[in-house]
Amino acid sequence: FDFLASSLQRFTEKEGNDFNLSQPVKRELAFTFSFPVKQTSISSGVLIKWTKGFAISEMAGEDIAECLQGALNKRG
């Protein structure tokens, strides 16, 4: 998730604030995760298992939305 957060940071730094949003409006972000997840709320879900050749065993059972949010928070 650090890679995703880093990529988003580079994108927003490159694009700047040319969206003409009045302050303090924040940009919204949607997140699609194409692996089996048990959705526990509108904004959280636990990874059941990896598919498509991925095998990161320590991630199974983790809340993937929380992991992404943590990576985003580290970058401000």
HTML snippet that shows the backbone in 3Dmol.js (N, CA, C, O; Angstrom):
<script src="https://3Dmol.org/build/3Dmol-min.js"></script>
<div id="view" style="width:600px;height:400px;position:relative"></div>
<script>
const pdb = `
ATOM      1  N   PHE A   1       0.814  -1.194   0.000  1.00  0.00           N
ATOM      2  CA  PHE A   1       0.000   0.000   0.000  1.00  0.00           C
ATOM      3  C   PHE A   1       0.858   1.259   0.000  1.00  0.00           C
ATOM      4  O   PHE A   1       0.398   2.337  -0.377  1.00  0.00           O
ATOM      5  N   ASP A   2       2.115   1.111   0.428  1.00  0.00           N
ATOM      6  CA  ASP A   2       3.023   2.257   0.374  1.00  0.00           C
ATOM      7  C   ASP A   2       3.245   2.715  -1.067  1.00  0.00           C
ATOM      8  O   ASP A   2       3.345   3.913  -1.330  1.00  0.00           O
ATOM      9  N   PHE A   3       3.324   1.764  -1.999  1.00  0.00           N
ATOM     10  CA  PHE A   3       3.495   2.128  -3.405  1.00  0.00           C
ATOM     11  C   PHE A   3       2.298   2.937  -3.908  1.00  0.00           C
ATOM     12  O   PHE A   3       2.476   3.944  -4.593  1.00  0.00           O
ATOM     13  N   LEU A   4       1.091   2.504  -3.576  1.00  0.00           N
ATOM     14  CA  LEU A   4      -0.106   3.243  -3.986  1.00  0.00           C
ATOM     15  C   LEU A   4      -0.107   4.651  -3.407  1.00  0.00           C
ATOM     16  O   LEU A   4      -0.395   5.620  -4.110  1.00  0.00           O
ATOM     17  N   ALA A   5       0.216   4.759  -2.127  1.00  0.00           N
ATOM     18  CA  ALA A   5       0.235   6.067  -1.469  1.00  0.00           C
ATOM     19  C   ALA A   5       1.295   6.970  -2.086  1.00  0.00           C
ATOM     20  O   ALA A   5       1.063   8.160  -2.297  1.00  0.00           O
ATOM     21  N   SER A   6       2.450   6.400  -2.369  1.00  0.00           N
ATOM     22  CA  SER A   6       3.525   7.170  -2.987  1.00  0.00           C
ATOM     23  C   SER A   6       3.119   7.646  -4.383  1.00  0.00           C
ATOM     24  O   SER A   6       3.392   8.787  -4.755  1.00  0.00           O
ATOM     25  N   SER A   7       2.475   6.782  -5.144  1.00  0.00           N
ATOM     26  CA  SER A   7       2.013   7.156  -6.486  1.00  0.00           C
ATOM     27  C   SER A   7       0.959   8.254  -6.423  1.00  0.00           C
ATOM     28  O   SER A   7       0.985   9.185  -7.229  1.00  0.00           O
ATOM     29  N   LEU A   8       0.038   8.155  -5.478  1.00  0.00           N
ATOM     30  CA  LEU A   8      -0.975   9.200  -5.310  1.00  0.00           C
ATOM     31  C   LEU A   8      -0.344  10.524  -4.899  1.00  0.00           C
ATOM     32  O   LEU A   8      -0.761  11.588  -5.356  1.00  0.00           O
ATOM     33  N   GLN A   9       0.655  10.452  -4.040  1.00  0.00           N
ATOM     34  CA  GLN A   9       1.336  11.671  -3.615  1.00  0.00           C
ATOM     35  C   GLN A   9       2.015  12.347  -4.806  1.00  0.00           C
ATOM     36  O   GLN A   9       1.893  13.559  -4.983  1.00  0.00           O
ATOM     37  N   ARG A  10       2.726  11.571  -5.619  1.00  0.00           N
ATOM     38  CA  ARG A  10       3.382  12.137  -6.801  1.00  0.00           C
ATOM     39  C   ARG A  10       2.351  12.741  -7.754  1.00  0.00           C
ATOM     40  O   ARG A  10       2.572  13.817  -8.310  1.00  0.00           O
ATOM     41  N   PHE A  11       1.233  12.052  -7.941  1.00  0.00           N
ATOM     42  CA  PHE A  11       0.186  12.552  -8.833  1.00  0.00           C
ATOM     43  C   PHE A  11      -0.366  13.889  -8.342  1.00  0.00           C
ATOM     44  O   PHE A  11      -0.477  14.838  -9.118  1.00  0.00           O
ATOM     45  N   THR A  12      -0.707  13.963  -7.067  1.00  0.00           N
ATOM     46  CA  THR A  12      -1.301  15.203  -6.553  1.00  0.00           C
ATOM     47  C   THR A  12      -0.291  16.345  -6.537  1.00  0.00           C
ATOM     48  O   THR A  12      -0.662  17.502  -6.740  1.00  0.00           O
ATOM     49  N   GLU A  13       0.983  16.033  -6.297  1.00  0.00           N
ATOM     50  CA  GLU A  13       2.005  17.080  -6.351  1.00  0.00           C
ATOM     51  C   GLU A  13       2.171  17.589  -7.778  1.00  0.00           C
ATOM     52  O   GLU A  13       2.348  18.788  -7.994  1.00  0.00           O
ATOM     53  N   LYS A  14       2.114  16.691  -8.743  1.00  0.00           N
ATOM     54  CA  LYS A  14       2.254  17.063 -10.153  1.00  0.00           C
ATOM     55  C   LYS A  14       1.048  17.864 -10.634  1.00  0.00           C
ATOM     56  O   LYS A  14       1.206  18.866 -11.331  1.00  0.00           O
ATOM     57  N   GLU A  15      -0.147  17.431 -10.268  1.00  0.00           N
ATOM     58  CA  GLU A  15      -1.370  18.073 -10.734  1.00  0.00           C
ATOM     59  C   GLU A  15      -1.680  19.365  -9.995  1.00  0.00           C
ATOM     60  O   GLU A  15      -2.361  20.237 -10.536  1.00  0.00           O
ATOM     61  N   GLY A  16      -1.197  19.500  -8.780  1.00  0.00           N
ATOM     62  CA  GLY A  16      -1.472  20.692  -7.998  1.00  0.00           C
ATOM     63  C   GLY A  16      -2.932  20.776  -7.602  1.00  0.00           C
ATOM     64  O   GLY A  16      -3.628  19.763  -7.551  1.00  0.00           O
ATOM     65  N   ASN A  17      -3.389  21.966  -7.325  1.00  0.00           N
ATOM     66  CA  ASN A  17      -4.775  22.186  -6.902  1.00  0.00           C
ATOM     67  C   ASN A  17      -5.567  22.900  -7.986  1.00  0.00           C
ATOM     68  O   ASN A  17      -6.282  23.863  -7.710  1.00  0.00           O
ATOM     69  N   ASP A  18      -5.439  22.430  -9.203  1.00  0.00           N
ATOM     70  CA  ASP A  18      -6.124  23.064 -10.331  1.00  0.00           C
ATOM     71  C   ASP A  18      -7.562  22.601 -10.502  1.00  0.00           C
ATOM     72  O   ASP A  18      -8.111  22.669 -11.602  1.00  0.00           O
ATOM     73  N   PHE A  19      -8.170  22.134  -9.429  1.00  0.00           N
ATOM     74  CA  PHE A  19      -9.536  21.651  -9.510  1.00  0.00           C
ATOM     75  C   PHE A  19     -10.545  22.728  -9.132  1.00  0.00           C
ATOM     76  O   PHE A  19     -11.747  22.466  -9.129  1.00  0.00           O
ATOM     77  N   ASN A  20     -10.083  23.931  -8.815  1.00  0.00           N
ATOM     78  CA  ASN A  20     -10.938  25.047  -8.428  1.00  0.00           C
ATOM     79  C   ASN A  20     -11.872  24.686  -7.283  1.00  0.00           C
ATOM     80  O   ASN A  20     -13.045  25.059  -7.287  1.00  0.00           O
ATOM     81  N   LEU A  21     -11.349  23.965  -6.314  1.00  0.00           N
ATOM     82  CA  LEU A  21     -12.132  23.608  -5.134  1.00  0.00           C
ATOM     83  C   LEU A  21     -11.978  24.701  -4.091  1.00  0.00           C
ATOM     84  O   LEU A  21     -10.868  25.163  -3.829  1.00  0.00           O
ATOM     85  N   SER A  22     -13.086  25.113  -3.498  1.00  0.00           N
ATOM     86  CA  SER A  22     -12.980  26.082  -2.413  1.00  0.00           C
ATOM     87  C   SER A  22     -12.439  25.372  -1.180  1.00  0.00           C
ATOM     88  O   SER A  22     -12.759  24.209  -0.932  1.00  0.00           O
ATOM     89  N   GLN A  23     -11.637  26.064  -0.428  1.00  0.00           N
ATOM     90  CA  GLN A  23     -11.030  25.464   0.771  1.00  0.00           C
ATOM     91  C   GLN A  23     -12.056  25.374   1.873  1.00  0.00           C
ATOM     92  O   GLN A  23     -12.909  26.261   1.913  1.00  0.00           O
ATOM     93  N   PRO A  24     -12.076  24.446   2.741  1.00  0.00           N
ATOM     94  CA  PRO A  24     -11.143  23.323   2.885  1.00  0.00           C
ATOM     95  C   PRO A  24     -11.674  22.024   2.276  1.00  0.00           C
ATOM     96  O   PRO A  24     -11.580  20.974   2.911  1.00  0.00           O
ATOM     97  N   VAL A  25     -12.224  22.071   1.071  1.00  0.00           N
ATOM     98  CA  VAL A  25     -12.743  20.873   0.416  1.00  0.00           C
ATOM     99  C   VAL A  25     -11.600  19.907   0.127  1.00  0.00           C
ATOM    100  O   VAL A  25     -10.531  20.309  -0.332  1.00  0.00           O
ATOM    101  N   LYS A  26     -11.841  18.636   0.400  1.00  0.00           N
ATOM    102  CA  LYS A  26     -10.837  17.614   0.129  1.00  0.00           C
ATOM    103  C   LYS A  26     -11.247  16.825  -1.103  1.00  0.00           C
ATOM    104  O   LYS A  26     -12.432  16.716  -1.417  1.00  0.00           O
ATOM    105  N   ARG A  27     -10.270  16.285  -1.788  1.00  0.00           N
ATOM    106  CA  ARG A  27     -10.550  15.406  -2.920  1.00  0.00           C
ATOM    107  C   ARG A  27     -11.046  14.066  -2.404  1.00  0.00           C
ATOM    108  O   ARG A  27     -10.634  13.608  -1.339  1.00  0.00           O
ATOM    109  N   GLU A  28     -11.925  13.450  -3.158  1.00  0.00           N
ATOM    110  CA  GLU A  28     -12.424  12.131  -2.788  1.00  0.00           C
ATOM    111  C   GLU A  28     -11.649  11.070  -3.558  1.00  0.00           C
ATOM    112  O   GLU A  28     -11.176  11.309  -4.669  1.00  0.00           O
ATOM    113  N   LEU A  29     -11.531   9.909  -2.956  1.00  0.00           N
ATOM    114  CA  LEU A  29     -10.793   8.813  -3.569  1.00  0.00           C
ATOM    115  C   LEU A  29     -11.602   7.533  -3.453  1.00  0.00           C
ATOM    116  O   LEU A  29     -12.054   7.175  -2.366  1.00  0.00           O
ATOM    117  N   ALA A  30     -11.784   6.850  -4.560  1.00  0.00           N
ATOM    118  CA  ALA A  30     -12.432   5.534  -4.550  1.00  0.00           C
ATOM    119  C   ALA A  30     -11.343   4.476  -4.638  1.00  0.00           C
ATOM    120  O   ALA A  30     -10.277   4.713  -5.206  1.00  0.00           O
ATOM    121  N   PHE A  31     -11.616   3.321  -4.077  1.00  0.00           N
ATOM    122  CA  PHE A  31     -10.618   2.263  -3.991  1.00  0.00           C
ATOM    123  C   PHE A  31     -11.255   0.940  -4.390  1.00  0.00           C
ATOM    124  O   PHE A  31     -12.186   0.474  -3.733  1.00  0.00           O
ATOM    125  N   THR A  32     -10.759   0.335  -5.461  1.00  0.00           N
ATOM    126  CA  THR A  32     -11.226  -0.978  -5.899  1.00  0.00           C
ATOM    127  C   THR A  32     -10.130  -1.987  -5.619  1.00  0.00           C
ATOM    128  O   THR A  32      -8.977  -1.781  -6.000  1.00  0.00           O
ATOM    129  N   PHE A  33     -10.481  -3.063  -4.963  1.00  0.00           N
ATOM    130  CA  PHE A  33      -9.514  -4.100  -4.580  1.00  0.00           C
ATOM    131  C   PHE A  33     -10.046  -5.425  -5.103  1.00  0.00           C
ATOM    132  O   PHE A  33     -11.005  -5.967  -4.553  1.00  0.00           O
ATOM    133  N   SER A  34      -9.439  -5.947  -6.149  1.00  0.00           N
ATOM    134  CA  SER A  34      -9.977  -7.110  -6.864  1.00  0.00           C
ATOM    135  C   SER A  34      -9.480  -8.442  -6.313  1.00  0.00           C
ATOM    136  O   SER A  34      -8.943  -9.271  -7.048  1.00  0.00           O
ATOM    137  N   PHE A  35      -9.665  -8.629  -5.037  1.00  0.00           N
ATOM    138  CA  PHE A  35      -9.316  -9.873  -4.364  1.00  0.00           C
ATOM    139  C   PHE A  35     -10.439 -10.193  -3.381  1.00  0.00           C
ATOM    140  O   PHE A  35     -11.185  -9.294  -2.993  1.00  0.00           O
ATOM    141  N   PRO A  36     -10.576 -11.451  -2.971  1.00  0.00           N
ATOM    142  CA  PRO A  36     -11.651 -11.809  -2.038  1.00  0.00           C
ATOM    143  C   PRO A  36     -11.507 -11.087  -0.696  1.00  0.00           C
ATOM    144  O   PRO A  36     -10.497 -11.219  -0.005  1.00  0.00           O
ATOM    145  N   VAL A  37     -12.540 -10.324  -0.348  1.00  0.00           N
ATOM    146  CA  VAL A  37     -12.535  -9.526   0.881  1.00  0.00           C
ATOM    147  C   VAL A  37     -13.871  -9.718   1.583  1.00  0.00           C
ATOM    148  O   VAL A  37     -14.920  -9.763   0.938  1.00  0.00           O
ATOM    149  N   LYS A  38     -13.829  -9.830   2.895  1.00  0.00           N
ATOM    150  CA  LYS A  38     -15.059  -9.818   3.685  1.00  0.00           C
ATOM    151  C   LYS A  38     -15.295  -8.371   4.097  1.00  0.00           C
ATOM    152  O   LYS A  38     -14.581  -7.833   4.943  1.00  0.00           O
ATOM    153  N   GLN A  39     -16.303  -7.745   3.493  1.00  0.00           N
ATOM    154  CA  GLN A  39     -16.586  -6.346   3.787  1.00  0.00           C
ATOM    155  C   GLN A  39     -17.261  -6.255   5.144  1.00  0.00           C
ATOM    156  O   GLN A  39     -18.315  -6.850   5.365  1.00  0.00           O
ATOM    157  N   THR A  40     -16.644  -5.502   6.055  1.00  0.00           N
ATOM    158  CA  THR A  40     -17.163  -5.368   7.414  1.00  0.00           C
ATOM    159  C   THR A  40     -17.899  -4.056   7.633  1.00  0.00           C
ATOM    160  O   THR A  40     -18.640  -3.916   8.606  1.00  0.00           O
ATOM    161  N   SER A  41     -17.704  -3.092   6.738  1.00  0.00           N
ATOM    162  CA  SER A  41     -18.445  -1.830   6.759  1.00  0.00           C
ATOM    163  C   SER A  41     -18.278  -1.186   5.391  1.00  0.00           C
ATOM    164  O   SER A  41     -17.627  -1.749   4.512  1.00  0.00           O
ATOM    165  N   ILE A  42     -18.861  -0.013   5.209  1.00  0.00           N
ATOM    166  CA  ILE A  42     -18.752   0.685   3.933  1.00  0.00           C
ATOM    167  C   ILE A  42     -17.310   1.080   3.641  1.00  0.00           C
ATOM    168  O   ILE A  42     -16.944   1.286   2.484  1.00  0.00           O
ATOM    169  N   SER A  43     -16.490   1.186   4.681  1.00  0.00           N
ATOM    170  CA  SER A  43     -15.112   1.640   4.495  1.00  0.00           C
ATOM    171  C   SER A  43     -14.076   0.676   5.056  1.00  0.00           C
ATOM    172  O   SER A  43     -12.960   1.087   5.373  1.00  0.00           O
ATOM    173  N   SER A  44     -14.424  -0.588   5.184  1.00  0.00           N
ATOM    174  CA  SER A  44     -13.430  -1.548   5.668  1.00  0.00           C
ATOM    175  C   SER A  44     -13.749  -2.944   5.161  1.00  0.00           C
ATOM    176  O   SER A  44     -14.899  -3.285   4.885  1.00  0.00           O
ATOM    177  N   GLY A  45     -12.705  -3.732   5.049  1.00  0.00           N
ATOM    178  CA  GLY A  45     -12.859  -5.109   4.607  1.00  0.00           C
ATOM    179  C   GLY A  45     -11.591  -5.892   4.873  1.00  0.00           C
ATOM    180  O   GLY A  45     -10.483  -5.367   4.761  1.00  0.00           O
ATOM    181  N   VAL A  46     -11.765  -7.147   5.225  1.00  0.00           N
ATOM    182  CA  VAL A  46     -10.645  -8.013   5.591  1.00  0.00           C
ATOM    183  C   VAL A  46     -10.313  -8.924   4.410  1.00  0.00           C
ATOM    184  O   VAL A  46     -11.191  -9.581   3.850  1.00  0.00           O
ATOM    185  N   LEU A  47      -9.047  -8.953   4.045  1.00  0.00           N
ATOM    186  CA  LEU A  47      -8.599  -9.815   2.955  1.00  0.00           C
ATOM    187  C   LEU A  47      -8.764 -11.272   3.353  1.00  0.00           C
ATOM    188  O   LEU A  47      -8.240 -11.703   4.380  1.00  0.00           O
ATOM    189  N   ILE A  48      -9.488 -12.028   2.544  1.00  0.00           N
ATOM    190  CA  ILE A  48      -9.691 -13.452   2.810  1.00  0.00           C
ATOM    191  C   ILE A  48      -8.487 -14.245   2.326  1.00  0.00           C
ATOM    192  O   ILE A  48      -7.909 -15.032   3.075  1.00  0.00           O
ATOM    193  N   LYS A  49      -8.112 -14.032   1.060  1.00  0.00           N
ATOM    194  CA  LYS A  49      -6.932 -14.703   0.512  1.00  0.00           C
ATOM    195  C   LYS A  49      -6.508 -13.985  -0.759  1.00  0.00           C
ATOM    196  O   LYS A  49      -7.293 -13.266  -1.377  1.00  0.00           O
ATOM    197  N   TRP A  50      -5.267 -14.190  -1.132  1.00  0.00           N
ATOM    198  CA  TRP A  50      -4.762 -13.662  -2.383  1.00  0.00           C
ATOM    199  C   TRP A  50      -5.123 -14.607  -3.515  1.00  0.00           C
ATOM    200  O   TRP A  50      -5.264 -15.812  -3.310  1.00  0.00           O
ATOM    201  N   THR A  51      -5.272 -14.058  -4.702  1.00  0.00           N
ATOM    202  CA  THR A  51      -5.479 -14.835  -5.922  1.00  0.00           C
ATOM    203  C   THR A  51      -4.587 -14.238  -7.000  1.00  0.00           C
ATOM    204  O   THR A  51      -3.782 -13.353  -6.710  1.00  0.00           O
ATOM    205  N   LYS A  52      -4.711 -14.699  -8.220  1.00  0.00           N
ATOM    206  CA  LYS A  52      -3.999 -14.138  -9.378  1.00  0.00           C
ATOM    207  C   LYS A  52      -2.485 -14.244  -9.244  1.00  0.00           C
ATOM    208  O   LYS A  52      -1.758 -13.445  -9.836  1.00  0.00           O
ATOM    209  N   GLY A  53      -1.997 -15.218  -8.477  1.00  0.00           N
ATOM    210  CA  GLY A  53      -0.562 -15.418  -8.339  1.00  0.00           C
ATOM    211  C   GLY A  53       0.095 -14.618  -7.231  1.00  0.00           C
ATOM    212  O   GLY A  53       1.301 -14.749  -7.023  1.00  0.00           O
ATOM    213  N   PHE A  54      -0.650 -13.799  -6.516  1.00  0.00           N
ATOM    214  CA  PHE A  54      -0.092 -13.051  -5.392  1.00  0.00           C
ATOM    215  C   PHE A  54      -0.074 -13.948  -4.158  1.00  0.00           C
ATOM    216  O   PHE A  54      -0.977 -14.761  -3.963  1.00  0.00           O
ATOM    217  N   ALA A  55       0.953 -13.798  -3.327  1.00  0.00           N
ATOM    218  CA  ALA A  55       1.069 -14.642  -2.131  1.00  0.00           C
ATOM    219  C   ALA A  55       1.808 -13.890  -1.035  1.00  0.00           C
ATOM    220  O   ALA A  55       2.973 -14.176  -0.756  1.00  0.00           O
ATOM    221  N   ILE A  56       1.136 -12.935  -0.417  1.00  0.00           N
ATOM    222  CA  ILE A  56       1.715 -12.163   0.691  1.00  0.00           C
ATOM    223  C   ILE A  56       0.984 -12.625   1.947  1.00  0.00           C
ATOM    224  O   ILE A  56      -0.014 -12.030   2.353  1.00  0.00           O
ATOM    225  N   SER A  57       1.492 -13.686   2.551  1.00  0.00           N
ATOM    226  CA  SER A  57       0.751 -14.389   3.604  1.00  0.00           C
ATOM    227  C   SER A  57       0.416 -13.514   4.806  1.00  0.00           C
ATOM    228  O   SER A  57      -0.644 -13.688   5.408  1.00  0.00           O
ATOM    229  N   GLU A  58       1.285 -12.585   5.169  1.00  0.00           N
ATOM    230  CA  GLU A  58       1.013 -11.772   6.359  1.00  0.00           C
ATOM    231  C   GLU A  58      -0.130 -10.780   6.158  1.00  0.00           C
ATOM    232  O   GLU A  58      -0.591 -10.177   7.127  1.00  0.00           O
ATOM    233  N   MET A  59      -0.593 -10.600   4.932  1.00  0.00           N
ATOM    234  CA  MET A  59      -1.707  -9.685   4.671  1.00  0.00           C
ATOM    235  C   MET A  59      -3.070 -10.344   4.835  1.00  0.00           C
ATOM    236  O   MET A  59      -4.060  -9.650   5.066  1.00  0.00           O
ATOM    237  N   ALA A  60      -3.144 -11.666   4.720  1.00  0.00           N
ATOM    238  CA  ALA A  60      -4.427 -12.356   4.878  1.00  0.00           C
ATOM    239  C   ALA A  60      -4.971 -12.072   6.274  1.00  0.00           C
ATOM    240  O   ALA A  60      -4.255 -12.208   7.266  1.00  0.00           O
ATOM    241  N   GLY A  61      -6.230 -11.680   6.345  1.00  0.00           N
ATOM    242  CA  GLY A  61      -6.851 -11.343   7.620  1.00  0.00           C
ATOM    243  C   GLY A  61      -6.711  -9.880   8.012  1.00  0.00           C
ATOM    244  O   GLY A  61      -7.246  -9.463   9.039  1.00  0.00           O
ATOM    245  N   GLU A  62      -6.005  -9.100   7.215  1.00  0.00           N
ATOM    246  CA  GLU A  62      -5.821  -7.671   7.507  1.00  0.00           C
ATOM    247  C   GLU A  62      -6.928  -6.850   6.850  1.00  0.00           C
ATOM    248  O   GLU A  62      -7.460  -7.232   5.807  1.00  0.00           O
ATOM    249  N   ASP A  63      -7.264  -5.728   7.465  1.00  0.00           N
ATOM    250  CA  ASP A  63      -8.225  -4.780   6.904  1.00  0.00           C
ATOM    251  C   ASP A  63      -7.495  -3.979   5.832  1.00  0.00           C
ATOM    252  O   ASP A  63      -6.647  -3.145   6.148  1.00  0.00           O
ATOM    253  N   ILE A  64      -7.820  -4.226   4.579  1.00  0.00           N
ATOM    254  CA  ILE A  64      -7.066  -3.610   3.497  1.00  0.00           C
ATOM    255  C   ILE A  64      -7.318  -2.101   3.382  1.00  0.00           C
ATOM    256  O   ILE A  64      -6.422  -1.360   2.978  1.00  0.00           O
ATOM    257  N   ALA A  65      -8.502  -1.646   3.725  1.00  0.00           N
ATOM    258  CA  ALA A  65      -8.772  -0.207   3.709  1.00  0.00           C
ATOM    259  C   ALA A  65      -7.946   0.496   4.781  1.00  0.00           C
ATOM    260  O   ALA A  65      -7.438   1.596   4.562  1.00  0.00           O
ATOM    261  N   GLU A  66      -7.815  -0.141   5.932  1.00  0.00           N
ATOM    262  CA  GLU A  66      -6.995   0.412   7.012  1.00  0.00           C
ATOM    263  C   GLU A  66      -5.527   0.463   6.592  1.00  0.00           C
ATOM    264  O   GLU A  66      -4.821   1.420   6.911  1.00  0.00           O
ATOM    265  N   CYS A  67      -5.073  -0.553   5.886  1.00  0.00           N
ATOM    266  CA  CYS A  67      -3.688  -0.576   5.405  1.00  0.00           C
ATOM    267  C   CYS A  67      -3.432   0.575   4.436  1.00  0.00           C
ATOM    268  O   CYS A  67      -2.409   1.253   4.529  1.00  0.00           O
ATOM    269  N   LEU A  68      -4.362   0.793   3.505  1.00  0.00           N
ATOM    270  CA  LEU A  68      -4.206   1.899   2.566  1.00  0.00           C
ATOM    271  C   LEU A  68      -4.259   3.230   3.292  1.00  0.00           C
ATOM    272  O   LEU A  68      -3.438   4.106   3.018  1.00  0.00           O
ATOM    273  N   GLN A  69      -5.197   3.410   4.209  1.00  0.00           N
ATOM    274  CA  GLN A  69      -5.301   4.664   4.950  1.00  0.00           C
ATOM    275  C   GLN A  69      -4.031   4.930   5.745  1.00  0.00           C
ATOM    276  O   GLN A  69      -3.567   6.069   5.801  1.00  0.00           O
ATOM    277  N   GLY A  70      -3.464   3.900   6.360  1.00  0.00           N
ATOM    278  CA  GLY A  70      -2.215   4.057   7.103  1.00  0.00           C
ATOM    279  C   GLY A  70      -1.080   4.518   6.208  1.00  0.00           C
ATOM    280  O   GLY A  70      -0.294   5.383   6.595  1.00  0.00           O
ATOM    281  N   ALA A  71      -0.987   3.949   5.013  1.00  0.00           N
ATOM    282  CA  ALA A  71       0.054   4.352   4.066  1.00  0.00           C
ATOM    283  C   ALA A  71      -0.158   5.793   3.612  1.00  0.00           C
ATOM    284  O   ALA A  71       0.808   6.543   3.470  1.00  0.00           O
ATOM    285  N   LEU A  72      -1.412   6.189   3.382  1.00  0.00           N
ATOM    286  CA  LEU A  72      -1.706   7.574   3.000  1.00  0.00           C
ATOM    287  C   LEU A  72      -1.379   8.535   4.139  1.00  0.00           C
ATOM    288  O   LEU A  72      -0.826   9.609   3.903  1.00  0.00           O
ATOM    289  N   ASN A  73      -1.712   8.161   5.363  1.00  0.00           N
ATOM    290  CA  ASN A  73      -1.451   9.018   6.520  1.00  0.00           C
ATOM    291  C   ASN A  73       0.039   9.275   6.708  1.00  0.00           C
ATOM    292  O   ASN A  73       0.427  10.369   7.118  1.00  0.00           O
ATOM    293  N   LYS A  74       0.876   8.290   6.415  1.00  0.00           N
ATOM    294  CA  LYS A  74       2.326   8.460   6.558  1.00  0.00           C
ATOM    295  C   LYS A  74       2.854   9.548   5.635  1.00  0.00           C
ATOM    296  O   LYS A  74       3.905  10.131   5.904  1.00  0.00           O
ATOM    297  N   ARG A  75       2.143   9.828   4.556  1.00  0.00           N
ATOM    298  CA  ARG A  75       2.588  10.815   3.577  1.00  0.00           C
ATOM    299  C   ARG A  75       1.843  12.145   3.695  1.00  0.00           C
ATOM    300  O   ARG A  75       2.035  13.046   2.879  1.00  0.00           O
ATOM    301  N   GLY A  76       1.010  12.256   4.698  1.00  0.00           N
ATOM    302  CA  GLY A  76       0.294  13.504   4.929  1.00  0.00           C
ATOM    303  C   GLY A  76      -0.854  13.643   4.013  1.00  0.00           C
ATOM    304  O   GLY A  76      -1.572  14.641   4.070  1.00  0.00           O
TER     305      GLY A  76
END
`;
const viewer = $3Dmol.createViewer("view");
viewer.addModel(pdb, "pdb");
viewer.setStyle({}, {cartoon: {color: "spectrum"}});
viewer.zoomTo();
viewer.render();
</script>
